[in-house]
Amino acid sequence: MFKSWRIGTFLGFPVEANVSFLFLLGLVFVAFGGVPGVLLVSLVFASVVLHELGHALVARQLGVHVSGIELSFFGGAAKMVQLPRTANHELAIAAAGPAVSLALGGLGLGLAALTHVPLFAWLGYTNLVLAGFNLIPALPMDGGRILRALLTRKMDFVRATDVSVRVARVVAIAFGLYGLLGGAYQLLLLAPFLWMMGTREQMLARVMADRYAYGRDGYVERTPQWNAPRAQAPRRFTIVQRGGRLVIEEV
């Protein structure tokens, strides 16, 4: 939707900043203390990049191509070009980001306890909040993807997506109300975005429904047709005369 610029490459993944991310930095600069506020937000987004890098590295390990990591007003996203091949893959990829944030949170709090530097404690708590927020079961957030992967053990991919999106819409309404009443304007902006992304996930699930088979471990990608064993060539027969009788023989 908005133009993005590459700001670097990390472990082979391009990192891009969206126009909306630059708008966020400008807003912080004006409203929250100038350069110090921008530096603090930049530290938060460094944590976001590491969070998304967790997704990207696990996805690459599982054969899912990631074109890069994009930073925007609402946070970050590892841009997967294809869907995970199985429910277990989706669960592993989705859980990797919060796992990185939890590790960073523990590291920050540990350094704060050793050095008594408030900045380390602040970064630690920030990463714990980041992990908890992303684990909210609202598709397409990490928690929503984990929820869908678990639901596919009991229902098909489309129905699991629909249930996850209904949960996400309840969360979106809660975000909107809290944004209005509590002054958390970023949540107020996030609510309609979350609603629209849920609709996109439903449409994508219907397009991809025939791609998956289902079992006790959730969905598994069907063998592509070009990978399937070749069908046996059709057998041919002919009718010949043997000893005054008509006989059917295979050619």
N, C-alpha and C positions, 0 to 999 in steps of 0.2 A: 504494500500500500504506500509506504514512504520510502524514499531513497536511503540507501545505506552506503557507508564508506568503510573500506578496510583500514583497520588501525594496527594490524599486525597478524602474525601467525604463531600459534602455540601448539607444539607437538604435532605439526602437520595440519592443523585445523585453522582456516582463516577466521579471524575475529573481526566483526563488523559493528559499527555504531550507527544506529538508525537516527533519522532526523528527530524522532520523538525523544530519544535519549539526550540529544543535545538540548532540546527544549527543557528537559528535566534539570539538566545542569544549570541552565540559565535561570530557571525558576528558583532553584536552591541558592544560587548566587545572590539573587535579588532579595529573597525572603528569609534566608537562614544563615546570615553571617558572612556573606562574601566568599573569599577564597578558602577560609577554614572549613566552611560548610561544604564547598565543592570537593575539597580533599577528603572529607569524611565519607561523602557519597561515593567518591571514586574508590575508596577502600572497600565499601560495601559491594560495589560492582566488581571489584577484583575477586571477592568471595563468590559472587554470582558466576563469574567466568570459570572459576575452579569447580563450582557446582555443575555447570553445564559440561565442563570437560569430563567429569565423571560419567555423565550420560554418553558423551561422544566416544570415549575410550572403550566402554563396555559394548556400545553398538558396533564399533569397528571390529572388536574381537569376535562378535557374533555374526559378522558378515553383513551388517546393515550400514549402507553408505551414509555418511554425514557430510554435507557440503560446507558446513561452517558453524560458527557460534555468533548469534546476533544479539546485541544489547539494545533495549528499547525503554520507553518510559515505564513499562510494567515489569522490567527485569531482564531476563535473558532467555534464549532458546537455542538448543542444539537442533539444527535444521536437518532432519532425517529425510533423505530422498525416497526411501522405501519403508514399508511397514516391517516390524519384526516378523520373523517366520513362524514363531510359536508363541503361545501364551507365556511360557516360562522365560522366553527371551524378552518379551515386553515387560514382564515383572522385574527381571534383572536390570534392564536398561533404566526403567523408571525409578527403581530403588537406589541406583548408583549415585544420583545427584544428592538426595538427602543424606546418604551415607557419608559422602565427602563433607557436607556441611556439618554433620555431627562430629566428624573427626576434627574439622577446623575449630569447632566450638570447644571441644575438649582441649585442643592444643592451646587456644587462646586463654582459656581459664587456667590451664596449667602454668603457662608463662606468667600470667598475672599473679598467681600464688607465689611463684619463685622470685619475681622481680618487683612486685608491687607497682607495676606500671598500669594506670587506669585504662589506657588505650587497648592493651591486650584483653582486659576484662570486657571492655565494650565490644571488641571484635568477637570475642568468644560468645557472648550473649546474642549478638547480632546473627551469628551463624546458627545458633540453636533456634532462634526465631525463624530464620530462613528455612531450616529443615522442617520445623513444625508446620509452617505455612504451606510449604509445597506438599506436605503429606495430607492436607485437607482433601477428602475424596470427591473432588470436583473435576471431571474430565473437561479439558485436556491437561490439567495439572498432574503432577506425578502421582499423587494419591488417587486420582480418578483413574489413571492408567493401571495402577496396581489393583484397584477395585475391579475394573473390567477383566483383567487377567484372571483374577480369582473367580469371578462370576461365570466365566466361560467353562469352568469345571462342572457347572450345573445347567447351563443354557447356551444357545448358539451365540455367535459373535454379534449379530444384529441386536438381539434381545438384550445381551449384556451391555452393549453400547447404549441402548435406550434407557436401561435402568440407571447406568452411570450418569447419563445426561440429565435425567430427572433429579438425581441427587445434586448434580452441579447447579441446576436451576434454583433449587432451594437455597444453596449456598450463595448464588448470585443475588437473590432477593435479600438475603441476610446482609450481604456486603452493601447493597444499595441502601438499606435501612440504616445500617450502622454509619455509612458514609454521610447520610443526611442528618442523623441525630447526633453523631459523635464528632462530626467535623473531619473525618478521615476521607478527604476528597479523592485520594488515589483509589480507595476502594470503591467510591461512587463511580469513578471512571472505569474501573475494572469490571464492575457488575455487568453492563451491557456487552462488553467485549467477551466475557466468559459465556454469556448466553449465546452470542453469535457463534463462538467457536464450538459450543456444544452442538448447534445445528449443523455445522460443517462436519463434525465427527459422525453424526448420524447419517448424513448423505454419503460420506466416504465408506462407512460400514456397509451400506446397501450396495454400493458399487463393487466392493471387494468380497461380498458374502460368498460367492461361488468359489472363491480362491482357497477356502479353508475346509478341512475336515475336522471332526470333533471327537474327543475321547475323554477319559478321566483326567488327563492333564491339560484340558482346555483345547484351544484351536491349534491346528498344525497345518502349515502350508501344504497344499496338494502338490504332487509331482507335476511340474510343467509338462505340457503336451510334447514339447520338443525333447524332453528328457525321458519320456515314457518309452517302454520297449516297443520295437516295431511290431506291428501286427503281422502274423504269419501270412505269407503270400497265398492267395486263393488257389485251391487245388483244381486242376483241369482234367477232364475225362473225355474219352472218345468212344464211339461205338464201332466195333470191328466184327467181322464174321470169322468165326473159328469152327471148323468142322461142321459147317452147315448151320451153326447157331450164331445169334447176335450176342456179343459179349461187351460189357462196359469195362474199359481199362483206363487206368490213370495214365496221363501223358507224362 
